[in-house]
Every structure is written in C-alpha cells, then in structure tokens.
Amino acid sequence: MSHAIKVEGLVRDFGGTRALDGVSLSVPTGQVLGLLGPNGAGKTTIVRTLATLLAPTAGQAWVGGFDVVREPARVREIIGLTGQYASVDEKLTGRENLILVGRLLGLKRAEAKARADALLADFSLEEAARRPAQTYSGGMRRRLDLAASLVGRPRILFLDEPSTGLDPRARRDLWQRIRQLQAGGTTVLLTTQYLEEADALADLIVVLDQGRVIAEGTSAQLKSRVGARTLYVTVSDPALAPRTAERVTAVTGAQAQVDGEQISAPVQDPGLLPAVLRALDQAGIEVAELGLRGASLDDVFLALTGHSGQSGPNENAAEDAP
C-alpha cells in the first residue's frame, strides 16, 4: 500500500520549547488519518510542517512522495489546507474569494470562474455567492474555506481542527463533505480535539501528547487497549451526585467521577450493575438512568495521558509560536 504522507523522527523547536519530539507517522493513500490531542500537543505544528510553512528542526517528511524541505514547490502543487480559522477575505463575496484563489493558482479567468461556480454549488453556497463573506454564518464560512482549499483539486488535504466553533448540525454537514472527498480519492490528515469526530471519520488515529506519539491504530484497536467498560448512573437530582459517587466507588472498587448529574466508573465485571442498583436503592437515591457502555476514545486518552482529550479554550500552546 502506497503512502500519501510519511513522517520519520520529526522534531521542531521553538526557542527553548520542543513542540515535536521525534514524531513518526504515515497515511495510506485515500485514507483519513485523525491526529488527536489537546492544545499544545503538536498537531498544528505537524500540519504546518507538512504544508511547507515550517521547516523541521530535525527528521524527514514526504508528502505525495516529495520531500517537504527539498521539494516544497512540488508539495504545494498537490495539497490543500484549511486551518483552524477561516482564511477567506471578508470584504470579498464568496464567489470572488474562490475566483481569486483560482487565479493565484494559475487558472485562466474563465476556468477560475467555472471552478468557483462548481464549488459553490457543491457546498450549497449558491444563494450566498454574491454576498460578502463577512455576512456568512460560522458554518458557511467554514464551507467556503474548505471550498477554497479544493480549488486546485488537491490529492492530499490537511484539515486543522476544521469544525472548531461549529454547531452540531454544521459539524455533521462538514463530516459529510469530508467523507465525500475521501470517496473521491482524496487523502485527508485531520487534526481535532473532538473525540467523536476522529471516531466518525478516521480510518487510522494517532494520539499525540506533548509533542510525542503515544498511541496509534484504528478506533477499535485503541479502545481495546482500555478494555474496561464504563458504568454510568444518572441521578434525578444533581445534589445527590456526591453521595451516589461514594456508593458507586464502594461497590465497584474504582474511583467514580462526577459530571453534573452523571456519575461514572470503569468496571471489568458487568455483574456489578445490579449490585450498584441495590446499593443506591438502599441509600434512597433515585436513579434516572443506569447502564454500561464500551470504552470511548476519551477513555483511551484518559488512560494514556491521565487527562481528558478535550482541552479548554484558553490553553496556550508552544505550537502557536511564530
């Protein structure tokens, strides 16, 4: 199987901070790789390096068979890039933005217009085509940004947290677009903090933390590393959650976690479910929901790193350094 992206021992330093520390990964042609990790893990630094926007401190990387250091122009000919924030010109209309990108890529005026119109139709932006981009909703801007990255018909697409700030419906629409691109043969490297996004889209997942690869595999393979199921209890009154957690911990022997009105704990034995229910009933705690679920990617990340894969919005990252 050929690889559209191959990285070996990639290192990137920003002053005294090491953003990437010997990262190696590969993406088979036509597949989606989900690059998972919190802010500061090194995800954006990898994308910028592969897109030839940053030079690596050490290591090697190839995109489409071309060395990103020795052959940057060849790499740029075959890639598309959508960053964390929409990069369109807000003063231009949606159509003007796409035509401008086409012209910058060397398309003739008529060809650039035709390509813009086709993409506007593909991304359901025809009605807004002649409106300034500053009037677009967040979801529309992300669709326009993705369309801009596709003007040159890239073989390989880098999506750096493309669904940041989108509402659930807009995020689902974006996922459908990514699936369509893959079905058309495009290779995608997707960075995300949304664990469900990686679960839904990625053929392979690489988990990063502090600039290092800490795990890789399919979603099912990563979940199997955790093994344990999670017992969860939803109580009718959130004020009862601390007492409930105490009872769950006592029965399961695992430290229960409280998240609002839901309490959860990892368990190996499904037979503990009725025992927990009896303990809560004896304590007079009313249960709205009780059940077991398999391991999630969040459970995987928690087990691997000791913290959740979801990061707060104010977390600073060395990878954002200039």
C-alpha positions as a LaTeX table, in Angstrom:
\begin{tabular}{lrrr}
\hline
Residue & $x$ (\AA) & $y$ (\AA) & $z$ (\AA) \\
\hline
Met1 & 0.00 & 0.00 & 0.00 \\
Ser2 & 1.44 & 3.38 & $-1.01$ \\
His3 & 1.58 & 6.23 & 1.47 \\
Ala4 & 0.48 & 9.76 & 0.66 \\
Ile5 & 2.20 & 11.12 & 3.79 \\
Lys6 & 5.23 & 9.71 & 5.58 \\
Val7 & 7.00 & 11.28 & 8.58 \\
Glu8 & 10.13 & 9.97 & 10.26 \\
Gly9 & 11.59 & 11.33 & 13.50 \\
Leu10 & 10.18 & 14.83 & 13.07 \\
Val11 & 11.47 & 17.41 & 15.54 \\
Arg12 & 10.50 & 21.08 & 15.76 \\
Asp13 & 11.85 & 23.53 & 18.33 \\
Phe14 & 10.53 & 27.00 & 19.09 \\
Gly15 & 13.31 & 28.64 & 21.03 \\
Gly16 & 13.68 & 26.56 & 24.16 \\
Thr17 & 10.40 & 24.71 & 23.65 \\
Arg18 & 10.19 & 21.42 & 21.76 \\
Ala19 & 6.81 & 21.27 & 20.04 \\
Leu20 & 7.55 & 18.00 & 18.19 \\
Asp21 & 9.79 & 15.37 & 19.70 \\
Gly22 & 10.60 & 12.61 & 17.20 \\
Val23 & 7.18 & 12.13 & 15.60 \\
Ser24 & 6.80 & 9.32 & 13.06 \\
Leu25 & 3.57 & 8.51 & 11.24 \\
Ser26 & 2.21 & 7.58 & 7.82 \\
Val27 & $-1.07$ & 7.99 & 5.96 \\
Pro28 & $-2.01$ & 5.42 & 3.28 \\
Thr29 & $-3.26$ & 6.92 & 0.02 \\
Gly30 & $-7.01$ & 7.57 & 0.05 \\
Gln31 & $-7.43$ & 7.24 & 3.81 \\
Val32 & $-8.25$ & 9.67 & 6.62 \\
Leu33 & $-5.76$ & 9.97 & 9.47 \\
Gly34 & $-7.12$ & 11.52 & 12.64 \\
Leu35 & $-4.44$ & 13.37 & 14.60 \\
Leu36 & $-5.79$ & 13.56 & 18.12 \\
Gly37 & $-4.54$ & 15.50 & 21.12 \\
Pro38 & $-5.12$ & 18.52 & 23.34 \\
Asn39 & $-3.98$ & 22.06 & 22.56 \\
Gly40 & $-0.21$ & 22.18 & 22.62 \\
Ala41 & 0.21 & 18.54 & 21.66 \\
Gly42 & 1.88 & 19.46 & 18.36 \\
Lys43 & $-0.96$ & 18.86 & 15.90 \\
Thr44 & $-0.82$ & 22.26 & 14.19 \\
Thr45 & 2.98 & 22.16 & 14.05 \\
Ile46 & 2.81 & 18.89 & 12.12 \\
Val47 & 0.30 & 20.35 & 9.65 \\
Arg48 & 2.38 & 23.49 & 9.13 \\
Thr49 & 5.49 & 21.42 & 8.57 \\
Leu50 & 3.84 & 19.08 & 6.09 \\
Ala51 & 2.34 & 22.08 & 4.27 \\
Thr52 & 5.88 & 23.55 & 3.98 \\
Leu53 & 5.00 & 26.54 & 6.19 \\
Leu54 & 7.56 & 25.49 & 8.82 \\
Ala55 & 10.95 & 23.89 & 8.40 \\
Pro56 & 11.62 & 20.93 & 10.72 \\
Thr57 & 14.48 & 21.16 & 13.19 \\
Ala58 & 15.28 & 17.51 & 12.52 \\
Gly59 & 13.74 & 14.47 & 10.86 \\
Gln60 & 12.20 & 13.99 & 7.43 \\
Ala61 & 8.76 & 14.17 & 5.88 \\
Trp62 & 7.36 & 13.34 & 2.46 \\
Val63 & 4.00 & 14.40 & 1.01 \\
Gly64 & 2.91 & 12.71 & $-2.18$ \\
Gly65 & 6.41 & 11.30 & $-2.43$ \\
Phe66 & 8.03 & 14.75 & $-2.33$ \\
Asp67 & 10.42 & 15.86 & 0.41 \\
Val68 & 8.89 & 18.85 & 2.23 \\
Val69 & 12.29 & 20.51 & 2.67 \\
Arg70 & 13.95 & 19.83 & $-0.68$ \\
Glu71 & 10.82 & 19.94 & $-2.88$ \\
Pro72 & 8.38 & 22.40 & $-1.25$ \\
Ala73 & 7.03 & 23.72 & $-4.56$ \\
Arg74 & 6.06 & 20.21 & $-5.68$ \\
Val75 & 4.34 & 19.60 & $-2.35$ \\
Arg76 & 2.30 & 22.80 & $-2.64$ \\
Glu77 & 1.07 & 21.76 & $-6.08$ \\
Ile78 & $-0.75$ & 18.72 & $-4.70$ \\
Ile79 & $-2.09$ & 19.82 & $-1.30$ \\
Gly80 & $-4.97$ & 21.82 & 0.11 \\
Leu81 & $-5.01$ & 23.35 & 3.59 \\
Thr82 & $-7.83$ & 24.51 & 5.83 \\
Gly83 & $-6.67$ & 26.00 & 9.12 \\
Gln84 & $-8.40$ & 26.41 & 12.46 \\
Tyr85 & $-9.87$ & 29.75 & 11.47 \\
Ala86 & $-11.45$ & 30.79 & 8.18 \\
Ser87 & $-8.86$ & 32.45 & 5.94 \\
Val88 & $-11.21$ & 33.99 & 3.41 \\
Asp89 & $-11.27$ & 37.74 & 2.65 \\
Glu90 & $-14.35$ & 39.03 & 4.45 \\
Lys91 & $-14.76$ & 42.01 & 2.13 \\
Leu92 & $-14.98$ & 39.85 & $-0.99$ \\
Thr93 & $-18.02$ & 37.81 & $-1.92$ \\
Gly94 & $-17.89$ & 34.04 & $-1.69$ \\
Arg95 & $-17.55$ & 33.78 & $-5.46$ \\
Glu96 & $-14.84$ & 36.44 & $-5.60$ \\
Asn97 & $-12.86$ & 34.61 & $-2.92$ \\
Leu98 & $-12.85$ & 31.38 & $-4.91$ \\
Ile99 & $-12.04$ & 33.11 & $-8.19$ \\
Leu100 & $-9.12$ & 34.88 & $-6.50$ \\
Val101 & $-7.74$ & 31.58 & $-5.24$ \\
Gly102 & $-8.08$ & 30.08 & $-8.70$ \\
Arg103 & $-6.24$ & 32.96 & $-10.31$ \\
Leu104 & $-3.45$ & 32.74 & $-7.71$ \\
Leu105 & $-3.14$ & 29.05 & $-8.59$ \\
Gly106 & $-2.63$ & 29.95 & $-12.24$ \\
Leu107 & $-6.09$ & 29.20 & $-13.62$ \\
Lys108 & $-7.29$ & 31.28 & $-16.55$ \\
Arg109 & $-10.11$ & 33.69 & $-15.69$ \\
Ala110 & $-12.86$ & 31.62 & $-17.35$ \\
Glu111 & $-11.56$ & 28.44 & $-15.74$ \\
Ala112 & $-11.36$ & 30.09 & $-12.31$ \\
Lys113 & $-14.96$ & 31.31 & $-12.61$ \\
Ala114 & $-16.20$ & 27.89 & $-13.68$ \\
Arg115 & $-14.35$ & 26.21 & $-10.83$ \\
Ala116 & $-15.73$ & 28.73 & $-8.32$ \\
Asp117 & $-19.30$ & 28.19 & $-9.51$ \\
Ala118 & $-18.93$ & 24.40 & $-9.32$ \\
Leu119 & $-17.61$ & 24.55 & $-5.75$ \\
Leu120 & $-20.30$ & 27.00 & $-4.64$ \\
Ala121 & $-22.87$ & 24.50 & $-5.89$ \\
Asp122 & $-21.08$ & 21.55 & $-4.24$ \\
Phe123 & $-21.06$ & 23.33 & $-0.88$ \\
Ser124 & $-24.62$ & 24.71 & $-1.10$ \\
Leu125 & $-23.41$ & 28.31 & $-1.20$ \\
Glu126 & $-25.00$ & 29.39 & $-4.49$ \\
Glu127 & $-27.58$ & 31.69 & $-2.87$ \\
Ala128 & $-24.86$ & 33.45 & $-0.86$ \\
Ala129 & $-22.32$ & 33.53 & $-3.69$ \\
Arg130 & $-22.57$ & 37.29 & $-4.26$ \\
Arg131 & $-22.73$ & 38.30 & $-0.61$ \\
Pro132 & $-19.62$ & 39.50 & 1.26 \\
Ala133 & $-18.08$ & 36.69 & 3.30 \\
Gln134 & $-18.42$ & 38.84 & 6.43 \\
Thr135 & $-22.19$ & 38.25 & 6.26 \\
Tyr136 & $-21.78$ & 34.45 & 6.34 \\
Ser137 & $-22.57$ & 32.33 & 9.40 \\
Gly138 & $-19.76$ & 30.34 & 11.01 \\
Gly139 & $-20.80$ & 27.17 & 9.22 \\
Met140 & $-20.97$ & 28.94 & 5.86 \\
Arg141 & $-17.51$ & 30.42 & 6.34 \\
Arg142 & $-16.06$ & 27.02 & 7.11 \\
Arg143 & $-17.69$ & 25.60 & 3.98 \\
Leu144 & $-16.28$ & 28.48 & 1.93 \\
Asp145 & $-12.85$ & 27.96 & 3.49 \\
Leu146 & $-12.95$ & 24.26 & 2.65 \\
Ala147 & $-14.10$ & 25.06 & $-0.88$ \\
Ala148 & $-11.14$ & 27.44 & $-1.26$ \\
Ser149 & $-8.75$ & 24.66 & $-0.29$ \\
Leu150 & $-10.22$ & 22.49 & $-3.06$ \\
Val151 & $-9.96$ & 24.94 & $-5.95$ \\
Gly152 & $-6.73$ & 23.33 & $-7.09$ \\
Arg153 & $-8.17$ & 19.79 & $-6.85$ \\
Pro154 & $-5.61$ & 18.65 & $-4.27$ \\
Arg155 & $-4.67$ & 15.00 & $-3.93$ \\
Ile156 & $-3.90$ & 15.50 & $-0.24$ \\
Leu157 & $-5.89$ & 17.68 & 2.14 \\
Phe158 & $-4.84$ & 18.99 & 5.55 \\
Leu159 & $-7.72$ & 19.94 & 7.84 \\
Asp160 & $-6.53$ & 21.59 & 11.06 \\
Glu161 & $-9.45$ & 21.47 & 13.52 \\
Pro162 & $-11.92$ & 22.36 & 10.75 \\
Ser163 & $-15.03$ & 22.10 & 12.92 \\
Thr164 & $-13.84$ & 24.49 & 15.64 \\
Gly165 & $-16.71$ & 26.79 & 16.62 \\
Leu166 & $-19.35$ & 24.99 & 14.55 \\
Asp167 & $-22.72$ & 24.00 & 15.94 \\
Pro168 & $-23.59$ & 20.26 & 15.88 \\
Arg169 & $-25.56$ & 20.47 & 12.63 \\
Ala170 & $-22.82$ & 22.38 & 10.78 \\
Arg171 & $-20.25$ & 19.92 & 12.12 \\
Arg172 & $-22.24$ & 16.96 & 10.79 \\
Asp173 & $-22.52$ & 18.65 & 7.39 \\
Leu174 & $-18.76$ & 19.16 & 7.33 \\
Trp175 & $-18.21$ & 15.50 & 8.19 \\
Gln176 & $-20.34$ & 14.51 & 5.22 \\
Arg177 & $-18.20$ & 16.69 & 2.94 \\
Ile178 & $-15.03$ & 15.04 & 4.23 \\
Arg179 & $-16.49$ & 11.57 & 3.58 \\
Gln180 & $-17.35$ & 12.63 & 0.03 \\
Leu181 & $-13.81$ & 13.87 & $-0.56$ \\
Gln182 & $-12.35$ & 10.59 & 0.65 \\
Ala183 & $-14.75$ & 8.66 & $-1.55$ \\
Gly184 & $-13.36$ & 10.65 & $-4.47$ \\
Gly185 & $-9.82$ & 9.50 & $-3.68$ \\
Thr186 & $-8.54$ & 12.41 & $-1.58$ \\
Thr187 & $-6.17$ & 11.60 & 1.28 \\
Val188 & $-7.01$ & 13.58 & 4.42 \\
Leu189 & $-4.99$ & 14.42 & 7.52 \\
Leu190 & $-7.44$ & 15.72 & 10.10 \\
Thr191 & $-6.45$ & 17.27 & 13.42 \\
Thr192 & $-9.13$ & 17.54 & 16.04 \\
Gln193 & $-9.88$ & 17.86 & 19.73 \\
Tyr194 & $-13.33$ & 16.34 & 19.19 \\
Leu195 & $-13.00$ & 12.67 & 20.02 \\
Glu196 & $-16.29$ & 11.80 & 18.32 \\
Glu197 & $-15.00$ & 13.46 & 15.15 \\
Ala198 & $-11.96$ & 11.20 & 15.00 \\
Asp199 & $-14.18$ & 8.23 & 15.80 \\
Ala200 & $-16.60$ & 9.08 & 12.98 \\
Leu201 & $-14.13$ & 9.96 & 10.22 \\
Ala202 & $-10.69$ & 8.45 & 10.72 \\
Asp203 & $-9.51$ & 5.17 & 9.26 \\
Leu204 & $-6.45$ & 5.46 & 11.49 \\
Ile205 & $-5.84$ & 7.54 & 14.61 \\
Val206 & $-2.57$ & 8.87 & 16.01 \\
Val207 & $-2.68$ & 10.21 & 19.56 \\
Leu208 & $-0.23$ & 13.00 & 20.40 \\
Asp209 & 0.71 & 14.39 & 23.78 \\
Gln210 & 3.50 & 16.88 & 24.50 \\
Gly211 & 4.92 & 16.53 & 21.01 \\
Arg212 & 5.15 & 12.73 & 21.03 \\
Val213 & 3.11 & 9.91 & 19.54 \\
Ile214 & 1.72 & 7.98 & 22.49 \\
Ala215 & $-0.59$ & 5.60 & 20.60 \\
Glu216 & $-1.79$ & 4.76 & 17.11 \\
Gly217 & $-4.20$ & 2.38 & 15.45 \\
Thr218 & $-7.82$ & 2.13 & 14.40 \\
Ser219 & $-10.50$ & 3.40 & 16.74 \\
Ala220 & $-11.40$ & $-0.18$ & 17.68 \\
Gln221 & $-7.76$ & $-1.08$ & 18.36 \\
Leu222 & $-7.26$ & 1.92 & 20.63 \\
Lys223 & $-10.45$ & 1.22 & 22.55 \\
Ser224 & $-9.42$ & $-2.39$ & 23.06 \\
Arg225 & $-6.33$ & $-1.16$ & 24.91 \\
Val226 & $-8.55$ & 0.21 & 27.66 \\
Gly227 & $-10.55$ & $-2.98$ & 27.97 \\
Ala228 & $-12.82$ & $-1.95$ & 30.81 \\
Arg229 & $-16.38$ & $-0.84$ & 30.33 \\
Thr230 & $-17.79$ & 2.24 & 31.96 \\
Leu231 & $-20.70$ & 2.03 & 34.39 \\
Tyr232 & $-22.71$ & 5.23 & 34.42 \\
Val233 & $-25.51$ & 6.47 & 36.66 \\
Thr234 & $-27.71$ & 9.49 & 36.02 \\
Val235 & $-29.49$ & 10.80 & 39.10 \\
Ser236 & $-32.70$ & 12.81 & 39.12 \\
Asp237 & $-31.25$ & 15.43 & 41.49 \\
Pro238 & $-27.66$ & 16.68 & 40.82 \\
Ala239 & $-27.33$ & 17.38 & 44.56 \\
Leu240 & $-27.30$ & 13.60 & 45.07 \\
Ala241 & $-24.31$ & 13.10 & 42.78 \\
Pro242 & $-21.60$ & 13.15 & 45.51 \\
Arg243 & $-23.45$ & 10.56 & 47.62 \\
Thr244 & $-24.06$ & 8.46 & 44.54 \\
Ala245 & $-20.37$ & 8.56 & 43.64 \\
Glu246 & $-19.49$ & 7.32 & 47.13 \\
Arg247 & $-21.83$ & 4.32 & 46.77 \\
Val248 & $-20.60$ & 3.53 & 43.24 \\
Thr249 & $-16.97$ & 3.67 & 44.40 \\
Ala250 & $-17.74$ & 1.39 & 47.35 \\
Val251 & $-19.39$ & $-1.26$ & 45.17 \\
Thr252 & $-17.05$ & $-1.19$ & 42.15 \\
Gly253 & $-13.78$ & $-0.51$ & 43.93 \\
Ala254 & $-12.98$ & 2.12 & 41.28 \\
Gln255 & $-12.98$ & 5.86 & 41.92 \\
Ala256 & $-16.22$ & 7.23 & 40.50 \\
Gln257 & $-16.18$ & 10.51 & 38.56 \\
Val258 & $-18.93$ & 13.15 & 38.80 \\
Asp259 & $-20.02$ & 15.22 & 35.80 \\
Gly260 & $-23.18$ & 17.15 & 36.69 \\
Glu261 & $-25.92$ & 14.64 & 37.31 \\
Gln262 & $-23.95$ & 11.73 & 35.80 \\
Ile263 & $-21.56$ & 9.52 & 37.73 \\
Ser264 & $-19.25$ & 7.05 & 36.01 \\
Ala265 & $-16.65$ & 4.44 & 36.93 \\
Pro266 & $-14.62$ & 1.86 & 34.95 \\
Val267 & $-15.65$ & $-1.74$ & 35.62 \\
Gln268 & $-14.42$ & $-5.13$ & 34.47 \\
Asp269 & $-17.41$ & $-7.13$ & 35.70 \\
Pro270 & $-20.84$ & $-6.32$ & 34.14 \\
Gly271 & $-22.39$ & $-8.21$ & 37.06 \\
Leu272 & $-21.73$ & $-5.18$ & 39.28 \\
Leu273 & $-24.62$ & $-3.34$ & 37.62 \\
Pro274 & $-27.42$ & $-4.89$ & 39.78 \\
Ala275 & $-25.21$ & $-4.56$ & 42.89 \\
Val276 & $-24.87$ & $-0.83$ & 42.27 \\
Leu277 & $-28.61$ & $-0.50$ & 41.73 \\
Arg278 & $-29.32$ & $-2.28$ & 45.03 \\
Ala279 & $-26.83$ & $-0.09$ & 46.91 \\
Leu280 & $-28.38$ & 3.10 & 45.54 \\
Asp281 & $-31.91$ & 1.87 & 46.28 \\
Gln282 & $-30.93$ & 1.07 & 49.87 \\
Ala283 & $-29.49$ & 4.59 & 50.20 \\
Gly284 & $-32.75$ & 6.10 & 48.95 \\
Ile285 & $-31.11$ & 7.60 & 45.83 \\
Glu286 & $-33.48$ & 7.90 & 42.88 \\
Val287 & $-31.85$ & 6.81 & 39.62 \\
Ala288 & $-32.95$ & 8.24 & 36.28 \\
Glu289 & $-30.66$ & 6.04 & 34.21 \\
Leu290 & $-28.17$ & 3.24 & 34.84 \\
Gly291 & $-26.13$ & 1.34 & 32.31 \\
Leu292 & $-22.85$ & 0.18 & 30.79 \\
Arg293 & $-21.05$ & 1.43 & 27.72 \\
Gly294 & $-17.92$ & 0.34 & 25.93 \\
Ala295 & $-14.70$ & 2.29 & 26.05 \\
Ser296 & $-14.67$ & 5.60 & 24.18 \\
Leu297 & $-11.73$ & 7.49 & 22.70 \\
Asp298 & $-11.97$ & 9.82 & 25.69 \\
Asp299 & $-11.44$ & 6.79 & 27.95 \\
Val300 & $-8.43$ & 5.89 & 25.81 \\
Phe301 & $-6.94$ & 9.35 & 26.12 \\
Leu302 & $-7.58$ & 9.44 & 29.85 \\
Ala303 & $-5.91$ & 6.06 & 30.29 \\
Leu304 & $-2.90$ & 7.04 & 28.17 \\
Thr305 & $-2.26$ & 10.55 & 29.48 \\
Gly306 & $-4.07$ & 10.88 & 32.78 \\
His307 & $-6.23$ & 13.72 & 31.45 \\
Ser308 & $-9.13$ & 14.15 & 29.05 \\
Gly309 & $-8.60$ & 14.63 & 25.34 \\
Gln310 & $-10.87$ & 17.66 & 25.41 \\
Ser311 & $-8.97$ & 20.87 & 26.18 \\
Gly312 & $-10.10$ & 24.21 & 27.45 \\
Pro313 & $-10.19$ & 27.16 & 25.04 \\
Asn314 & $-7.63$ & 29.21 & 26.98 \\
Glu315 & $-4.87$ & 26.65 & 26.91 \\
Asn316 & $-1.69$ & 28.14 & 25.41 \\
Ala317 & 0.45 & 26.09 & 23.06 \\
Ala318 & 4.05 & 26.28 & 22.01 \\
Glu319 & 2.92 & 25.30 & 18.53 \\
Asp320 & 1.26 & 28.70 & 18.17 \\
Ala321 & 4.60 & 30.43 & 18.38 \\
Pro322 & 5.66 & 32.32 & 15.25 \\
\hline
\end{tabular}
